[in-house]
Amino acid sequence: MMVRWFGKRRSDGSVRSVGSVRSFFAALLILSSASALAAASRDLEKVRIGYSVGGLIPFPLIVAKENRFFEQAGFDVELINIPPTIAVTALISGDIQYVIFAGTTLNAAVRGLPVKLVMVYNDRPLFSLMARADIRSIKDLKGKVLGVATLTSGESFLSRRLLKDAGIDADKEMTLRVIGNTPDRFQALRAGAVDATTLTTPVDIHAERVGLRRLAFMGDTLESINGGFGVSERWLQQRPEQIRKMIAVAFRGMAHARAQRQESIALIASKWKLEREVAEKAFELTIKTWSDSGIASDQALQMGIEESLRLSSSKQTVAISRVADFSLAREVYRELKGK
C-alpha cells in the first residue's frame, strides 16, 4: 500500500521534510518477530490508561491495543473510560498510570497539581465549531448562546480562541452555557438549547448529517494541547523507562494507522459504530491533527497556560517546564527516526 505524505508547515515558517517523515514512520513498521515472541513469553505488566469515549482522540492507542503492540512491549493495558477531572485525581493517587487528557493535565499542572505532560500526539484540535443551520458564519454568533463542557475545559478554550480570531469576545459578547460532555452538547444544539457548540470528531460529522452547520474545523487553523500522555510527577521520576516504551507504542500506533488506511477506517467504523463514509471522513480529519514528533510547540503550551491562568484570575507566572517534560518523547523520536 502506498502511503501519502505532505510537508507540514511549522509555526516558525519552516516545512517538515516529507522524506524524513516517511522514513521515520517506515522505520516504526519494521519490527523484529523475535522481540514480539520474547515479549509474549514474559509476564505482562499491568498498566491503566484513562480516556474518554465518544471522540477519536484515543485512536492511536486503540490501534495499538487491537494490534497487540502494548503486549509486544510487555504491557497488559486497560483503557478506562473516566471523566477528565476524575482521571487527574486517579493519576495522582496511582489508581491509573496515564491519562490522554492533555489539556486537562496542563490545567491541573498550572493549578499546582503534581502532574506533567510527557507526550502530545494531537497538536491540533480534533474539534469543529458547529451551529444551528440558520447560522452561516462565525461572526453571526455575536450575542448568541455557546454551549461548553465546563468553563475551564479544553474545548471551551478552543471555542474562545476561534471566536476571538473572528472578532468575538465570547466572555463578553456571548452567553456561555455549561452543558457537559460531547453527547450532551450535541443534543442541546440539536434541540435548540444553544446556538453553537464545539463537537469532537466523529460527532461533528453526525451533526452535519442531521442538518447542523460546521462553521470551522479547528484543526485547520489552531494549535492546541489535545491528546497525549499525562503522568504524575512521581511516576515520571520512578518509571521513566516504562514511559519511554509507552511513548514508542503510541508512535507505532500512529504509524500503523497511517500505513494501513483501509484497516484503520474499518476499525473506526467498527469501534465507533459508524457508516463507512462517516468513518472515512473521520479518519482523514483525525490524521490531520497528529504530531509528527510527539511534542507540542512552546507557543501552544504557553497559550494553554495563559488561558488557564486567565480563567482562574491568577496573576502568577507558570513556566512551561512546570506543565510539560518532553525529554523522553524527544529521545524516542530521535531513536525511531534514526532506524
C-alpha positions in Angstrom: 0.0 0.0 0.0 1.3 3.4 -0.9 1.4 6.0 2.0 0.8 9.6 1.0 2.7 12.3 2.9 2.8 16.0 2.6 5.1 18.6 4.0 3.7 20.3 7.1 4.5 23.9 8.0 5.8 24.6 11.5 4.9 27.7 13.5 8.3 29.2 12.7 7.6 29.0 9.0 9.8 26.1 8.1 8.4 23.0 6.4 8.9 19.5 7.8 10.7 17.2 5.4 8.4 14.8 3.5 11.1 12.3 3.0 12.3 12.3 6.6 8.7 11.8 7.9 8.1 9.0 5.5 11.4 7.3 6.6 10.6 7.8 10.2 7.3 6.1 10.1 8.5 3.4 7.8 11.2 2.5 10.4 8.5 2.2 13.0 6.8 -0.5 11.0 9.9 -2.7 10.8 9.8 -4.8 14.0 11.6 -7.9 15.0 9.4 -11.0 15.3 11.9 -12.4 17.8 11.2 -9.3 20.0 7.5 -9.8 19.7 7.8 -13.5 20.7 10.0 -12.6 23.7 7.5 -10.0 24.9 4.7 -12.5 24.6 6.6 -15.1 26.6 7.2 -13.0 29.7 4.8 -11.7 32.3 3.0 -8.6 31.2 3.0 -5.5 33.4 -0.5 -4.2 34.2 -1.0 -0.5 33.1 -4.2 1.6 33.3 -4.9 4.5 30.9 -7.7 6.9 31.5 -9.5 8.1 28.4 -12.9 9.3 27.2 -15.2 7.6 24.8 -17.0 9.5 22.0 -14.2 11.2 20.1 -11.3 9.8 18.1 -8.5 11.2 20.3 -7.7 7.8 21.7 -7.4 6.3 18.2 -3.6 5.7 18.2 -4.0 3.7 21.4 -7.0 1.8 20.1 -4.9 0.8 17.1 -2.0 -0.2 19.4 -4.3 -2.4 21.6 -6.0 -4.0 18.6 -2.7 -5.0 17.1 -1.2 -6.1 20.4 1.6 -3.5 20.3 1.2 -3.0 24.0 1.6 -6.7 24.7 4.7 -6.8 22.4 6.2 -4.0 24.6 5.5 -6.0 27.7 2.2 -4.4 28.9 -1.3 -5.6 29.7 -3.1 -2.3 29.1 -6.6 -1.5 30.4 -8.2 1.5 28.8 -10.6 3.0 31.4 -13.4 5.4 30.4 -13.3 8.2 33.0 -14.2 11.9 33.2 -11.1 14.1 32.8 -11.3 15.8 36.2 -11.6 12.4 38.0 -8.8 11.0 35.8 -6.3 13.5 37.1 -7.2 12.7 40.7 -6.8 9.0 39.9 -3.5 9.7 38.3 -2.1 11.4 41.4 -3.4 8.7 43.7 -1.8 6.0 41.5 -5.1 4.2 40.6 -4.2 4.8 36.9 -0.8 5.5 35.5 -1.6 7.5 32.3 -4.3 9.8 31.0 -4.6 11.0 27.5 -6.4 14.2 28.5 -3.6 16.6 27.5 -5.5 19.8 28.1 -6.8 18.7 31.4 -3.3 17.6 32.5 -1.9 21.0 31.6 -4.7 22.8 33.5 -4.1 20.7 36.6 -0.3 21.4 36.4 -1.0 25.1 36.2 -3.0 24.8 39.4 0.0 23.3 41.1 -1.0 19.6 41.0 1.9 17.2 40.6 1.3 16.0 37.0 3.1 16.6 33.7 2.6 16.1 30.0 5.2 13.7 28.6 3.8 13.4 25.0 1.4 15.2 22.8 0.3 13.2 19.8 -2.5 15.6 18.8 -1.0 19.1 18.4 -4.1 20.3 16.6 -7.6 20.1 17.9 -9.9 17.3 16.7 -13.0 19.6 17.1 -15.4 21.5 14.9 -17.4 24.6 15.8 -21.0 23.5 15.0 -24.1 25.7 14.9 -27.7 25.7 14.0 -28.4 25.5 10.3 -29.6 29.2 10.1 -26.2 30.5 11.4 -24.0 30.9 8.4 -20.7 32.2 9.7 -18.8 32.6 12.9 -19.4 36.3 13.0 -23.2 35.6 13.2 -22.6 34.1 16.7 -22.3 37.5 18.4 -25.0 37.7 21.0 -25.8 34.0 20.8 -25.5 31.1 23.2 -22.4 28.9 23.2 -22.6 25.5 24.8 -19.5 24.3 26.6 -18.5 21.3 28.6 -17.2 23.4 31.5 -15.9 26.9 31.7 -12.3 25.5 32.0 -12.5 22.6 29.6 -10.1 22.3 26.7 -12.9 22.6 24.1 -14.1 25.8 25.7 -10.6 27.3 25.4 -10.6 26.4 21.7 -14.0 27.9 21.2 -12.9 31.2 22.7 -9.7 31.3 20.7 -11.5 30.6 17.4 -14.2 33.2 18.2 -11.5 35.8 19.2 -9.8 35.3 15.9 -13.1 36.1 14.2 -13.5 39.3 16.3 -15.9 38.0 19.0 -15.1 38.1 22.7 -17.2 35.0 23.8 -17.0 36.0 27.5 -18.5 39.4 26.9 -20.4 39.1 23.6 -22.0 35.7 24.0 -23.8 33.7 26.7 -21.8 30.7 27.8 -23.9 27.8 28.9 -22.4 24.8 30.7 -23.9 21.7 29.2 -21.5 18.8 29.8 -19.8 16.2 27.6 -19.9 15.9 23.8 -23.2 13.8 23.5 -25.0 16.3 25.8 -23.7 19.3 23.8 -24.8 17.6 20.6 -28.3 17.0 21.9 -28.5 20.6 23.3 -27.5 22.0 19.9 -30.0 19.8 18.0 -32.8 20.8 20.4 -32.0 24.5 20.0 -31.0 25.0 23.7 -27.7 26.5 22.4 -26.9 28.2 19.2 -23.4 26.7 18.8 -21.0 24.3 20.4 -17.7 22.5 19.9 -18.1 18.9 18.9 -15.3 16.3 18.5 -14.9 14.0 15.5 -16.9 11.9 14.6 -19.8 13.6 16.4 -19.3 16.7 14.3 -19.9 14.6 11.1 -23.1 13.2 12.6 -24.2 16.7 13.4 -23.7 17.7 9.8 -25.7 14.8 8.5 -28.7 15.8 10.6 -28.6 19.4 9.2 -26.4 21.3 11.6 -23.7 23.6 10.2 -20.0 23.2 10.5 -18.6 26.7 10.9 -14.9 25.6 11.1 -12.8 22.5 11.7 -10.4 23.8 14.3 -7.5 21.5 13.3 -7.2 23.6 10.1 -6.2 26.8 11.9 -5.4 26.3 15.6 -2.6 24.6 17.6 -3.7 23.0 20.8 -2.8 20.7 23.6 -5.3 18.0 22.8 -4.4 14.3 23.0 -1.3 12.9 24.7 0.1 11.2 27.8 -0.1 12.8 31.1 1.5 11.2 34.1 2.1 12.0 37.8 5.5 13.6 38.7 6.1 10.6 40.9 5.6 8.2 38.0 7.9 10.3 35.8 10.6 10.0 38.4 10.1 6.4 39.2 9.3 4.8 35.9 10.9 6.7 33.0 11.8 3.5 31.1 8.1 2.4 31.1 7.1 5.8 29.9 9.6 5.6 27.1 8.1 2.3 26.0 4.5 3.7 26.2 5.5 6.6 24.0 7.1 4.3 21.5 3.9 2.3 21.3 1.8 5.4 20.7 4.2 6.3 17.8 3.8 2.8 16.4 0.0 3.0 16.6 0.0 6.2 14.6 2.4 4.8 12.0 0.4 1.6 11.6 -2.8 3.6 11.2 -1.4 5.8 8.5 0.2 3.0 6.6 -2.9 0.7 6.8 -5.6 3.2 5.8 -8.3 0.7 4.9 -7.8 -1.3 8.0 -7.9 1.9 10.1 -11.2 3.1 8.5 -12.7 -0.4 9.1 -11.6 -0.2 12.8 -13.1 3.3 13.2 -16.3 2.0 11.7 -16.4 -1.0 14.0 -15.4 0.6 17.3 -17.3 3.8 16.9 -20.4 2.2 15.2 -20.1 4.4 12.1 -21.1 4.0 8.5 -18.2 3.5 6.1 -18.5 7.0 4.6 -18.5 8.7 8.0 -15.6 6.6 9.2 -13.5 7.5 6.2 -14.1 11.2 6.7 -13.4 10.9 10.4 -10.1 9.1 9.7 -8.9 11.9 7.3 -9.8 14.6 9.8 -8.1 12.7 12.6 -4.7 12.2 11.0 -4.6 15.9 10.1 -4.2 16.6 13.9 -1.4 14.2 14.7 2.0 15.5 15.8 5.0 14.1 13.8 7.4 14.4 16.8 5.1 13.7 19.8 5.5 17.1 21.3 3.7 20.4 21.3 5.3 23.8 20.5 6.2 26.2 23.2 3.7 28.6 21.7 0.8 26.1 22.1 1.9 25.3 25.7 2.2 29.0 26.6 -1.2 29.8 25.2 -2.7 26.9 27.2 -1.0 28.2 30.4 -2.2 31.8 29.8 -5.8 30.7 29.2 -5.8 28.6 32.3 -4.5 31.4 34.4 -6.9 33.9 32.9 -9.9 31.8 33.7 -8.7 31.3 37.3 -8.0 35.1 37.6 -4.5 34.2 38.7 -1.6 36.7 38.4 1.1 34.1 38.9 3.6 33.1 36.3 3.9 29.4 35.3 6.9 28.1 33.4 6.5 25.7 30.5 8.7 23.3 32.4 6.1 23.1 35.2 3.5 21.6 32.9 5.5 19.5 30.4 8.6 17.4 30.2 9.1 16.1 26.6 12.6 14.8 27.1 11.6 11.2 26.8 9.4 11.8 23.8 12.3 13.6 22.1 14.6 10.7 22.8 12.2 8.1 21.5 11.5 10.2 18.3 15.3 10.5 17.7 15.8 6.8 18.1 13.0 5.8 15.9 13.9 8.4 13.2 17.4 7.0 13.2 16.4 3.4 12.4 
